[in-house]
Amino acid sequence: MILSLLISIVFSCSKSEDLYFKEGGALLWINEQHEDSAIKNAVQHTLENSSIIIAQVHWSPHDSSFFDNAAWYFSLAKDHGKSFMIAIDWQKVDRSGTNRGWSFKDEETSNLFKKDMIRLLNAYNPDYFNLGVEVNYYALTSSEGFRAFASVFRELKSELKQIKPDVKVGLSYQLELLYGHHNGWNETNTLTTLDKLLGDIDYLGISTYPNIVSEQKQSDILFST
């Protein structure tokens, strides 16, 4: 693979009977080690086949680069008439905890997170705001931290809606982990973590990687997709 593309589809989830296709596209991760021509081709493919541009940026209380990292994606969406989503990834790449070990239990960290998210909303005016990528991992690595995050999410969503009432605020979950099919995670079912927040989100994002299904669950792979 030269570049990584993840298909992204957004549905309305206000009422099940009103469920309808809303947005579709590809989430693009760019590796700067590749040639400019490869990157340009990938960007062009994304623009031609997407109705939404997603800026997935990393956040931690020790790094403010997230703000500038969202700017390029915002310009891309604005220049090409696309919807725009900001997705905040505050966990380690291997999902073993938050990057650098901080916790939402810390009031100063939680307040900084809320302040930074409001700053992003005011600067980039996203149509969709994902405040946590694959948050069900965090429920397993820090149950107390996840409970604190749930409270922060509810408070922050209310504040964001006061600034921009039509912004859609949600979260994303990892599908195989939801159903206890994730290899290496003790087959722990995390559907209860979704139940706790499902009534508070405007939309639900799902990531799925069929290659991470544990061997014992291979026969059930269709159940979790």
N, C-alpha and C positions, 0 to 999 in steps of 0.2 A: 504494500500500500504506500503510495506516495504521500497522500494526505488522508486525514480521517474525516469521514462524513457520517453523520448520524441523522437519520430521517426523523423529522419532528412534525407531529400533527397535533393541532390544538382543536379541542371540541368545546362547545358550550356545555356547561354542566350545572346550570341553574336548576333545571327540572329534567328528569329522565325522559318525559314524554316530548320535550322540546329539544332533545339531543340532536345536534347537527354539526356538520363539518364547518370549521371556522377558518383555520389557517393550515398551511402545509409547507414543508420546506426541508432544508438540510442544515444541520449544525456543523459548522466547519472549524476544525482545529488546524491552524497553520504551523508547520514546522519550518522555521527560518533557515534550516540547513539545506532545504531544497532550492532548486533554481527558480529564478523569478518567473520563467515561462510556465513552470508547473504550478506555481502559486496562482498566477494570473488565470490559468485555465480552470483551476478549481474554483476560484472566486467567480469567474464568468458562469460556470456551470451552476453554482449556487444561486446567482442572480436570475438566471433564466428559468430555474425550476423551483423557486421559492417565493412564497407570498410574505414571508416573515424572515427578518434577520435577527439572529440571536447572539448576544454578547455574553458568553460565559466567562466570568472573571473571578479570580481568586481574591478572597478578603481575609485579612487578619488584623488584629489591633496593632500589629507591629509594622504594617506595610501599607502605604497609601497609594501604591501604583495602580490599584484597581480602577481608580477614577480615570486616569489617562488611558488605561487599557480599553475602556469602553468607548472611547471617543471615535476610533476608526470605524467600529461597527455602526455606531450612530450615524456617522457621515455616509456610510454605505447605504444604510436604510433610507436616509433622508434624500440622498441624491437620486435614488432609483425608485422612490415612491413605495417602499415596502413598509409593512408593519414592523415594529421593533420590540424586542424582548431583552431584558437584562436578567441573567441567571447568576446567582451568587453561590460560588463554591467555596465553603470555608473549612472543608475537611482535607486531610492528607490524601494524596493520590491513591494510596492503598486502603483508604477509608478506615484506618486504625484509630482515628481520633481527629480532633481539630488540628490544623496546622500550627505547630509550635506549642501545643498543649494548653491553650487558654480555655476558659469555660464560660458559657452563658450564665452560670451561677454568679459570676463576678459582676456586680452592679455597674462598675465603671466600664467594663467591656461591653455589656449589654447596651448601655447608654451611648457608647461610641458607635456601636453597630447601627442603632436607630438613627443617630445623627448622620452617619455616612450614607445610609439608604435614602434618607430624605434629600441629602445633597445630590445623589444620583438622579432622583426623580425630578428635582428642580432643574438640573442641568440638561438631562437627555430626554425627558418627557416620554418614557416608554409606554407602549400600549399594554404590555404584559411585564410583570415583575415576579420572578421566581426568587424567593428569599432563602431558599435552601435546596441545594442539589443532592439528591439521594439521601434524604434526611433519616431514613430508617436505619442506616448504618450507625448514626450517632445515638439512636435509641439503645443500641446494643453496647456500644463502647462507653457510653456515659448516660445512664438512665436519669440521673439527677440533672445533668446538663440538658438532656432532651426536654424534660419537664419545664426547666427554666426557659428554654428556647420557645416552647409552645406558648408560654405567657408573653414573651417578647414579640412573637409573631402576631398574636391577637392585638396587642397594643399598637404595634407598628402599622399593621394593616389599617387600623382605624385612623391613624395619623396620616398615612399616605392617601387615604380616601378623602380626607378633609382637604388636602391640597389638590388632588386630581380625582374627582368622584368616579370617573369612568375607567380608571386604571384597573386592570385585572391582576389581582395578587394571589399567587399560589405557591406550590411546592412541588418538588419531584421526588419520586420514590423508585427504588430499584426493584424490579418485578420479581426476579428469582428469589431475592431475600424476603420479599413480602410473603411468599408461599413456603418458605423453608426449603428451597431447592438449591440454595447457593453453596457450591463446593467450598469447604474450608470455614464455614460459619456455623458449624454444628447443627445445620438444618433447622435453625431457629425461625419459627413463623413470626413475622412482625406485622401482621394485619391489624393487630390491636393499636399499633402506633398510628396507623392511618385512620382508624375509627375515632381517635381522640381529636383529630384535626379536620376531618372531612367536612364537617359542617361550617368550618371557618374559612375555607379556601374558595376562590372563584373558579379555579381550574386545577386539574391534577396532571402533572407531567410524569411520564413513565419511561424509564430506561430499561432495556432488556439486552442481555448478552447470552444467547443460548449455549455458548461454549463453556460457561461457568456452572452449568447444572451438574450437581453431584451424580456420580455413577449410579447410586441407589435410586435416583429419581429420573433417570433417563426415559423410562417408559411413561412418565407423567409429564413430559416436557410440554405437550400441548395444553395441559391443564393450566399452566402458568403463563401462557402467551395469548 
